[in-house]
Amino acid sequence: MIRRFLQSVLCLLTLCLIHPPLLPTQTPPPSNRTQDNQIGPVALKKGTEVRLVLLETVSSATVRNGQTVRMAVALDVTSNGVIVIPKGTPATGEITQLRKAVPKERDGHFEIKPMDLTLPGGAHVKLHEYPPDACEPDGPCWLLKALAMPLYPLFLIHDAAERRDYPEEGKEFVEQECSPESGFLAAKLSVQRTNLDSSDQTLPAGTASLAACMAEGRYKDRY
């Protein structure tokens, strides 16, 4: 009798060791990672390309060096699926390397250098004409430019001889409204996600002009 009692007790103890009593489990607190992802900043790295569109017709006959021209962002710039720079965001460019046309001697020419853009919240973002790793003042190939400087007079002589032997017609250079342009972020851009998701945000200033270019088929992405 006592043996059976001891065996029963031993079995119960063994079962308790193999299957411990279930204790109420605590649900771990929800992770803040998802919440952080929804309210944290989103960033675009330095050198991110921004596709632009010209919002006015520009001619070498009427512009001057240093004159600003109106542009707008042509395509949304995103980071991890979030629109950081919406299309239609207004941007400005500057006329550089202007050359007036001379009848029966040379054609007109100029370059449009992207300067900056203005985000819907009012922040100004500086743009570069080339990626940061290209031949800009802060680019790594400045040494190649320095080595090429002694050859620059030879290029000028060759250019002058070519114009003498093959004179150009003297046409003015014209960039039509809705022409594609591009720029690159001069520095890393970080924006709070809450600012991007605001429902009371107004449309960027260049939205209507960009929509007209798209609707009329005058904007053709050159890439």
ZIKACOR-V258662 format. One line per field, one symbol per residue. ss: DSSP state (@ for helix, = for strand, . for the rest). Layout:
ss->???
This chain:
ss->.@@@@@@@@@@@@@@@@@..............@@@@@@@.====....======...==........======...===..====....==========..=...=..==========.....=====.............@@@@@@@@@@@@@@@@@@@@@@@@........==....======...====@@@@..........@@@@@@@@@........
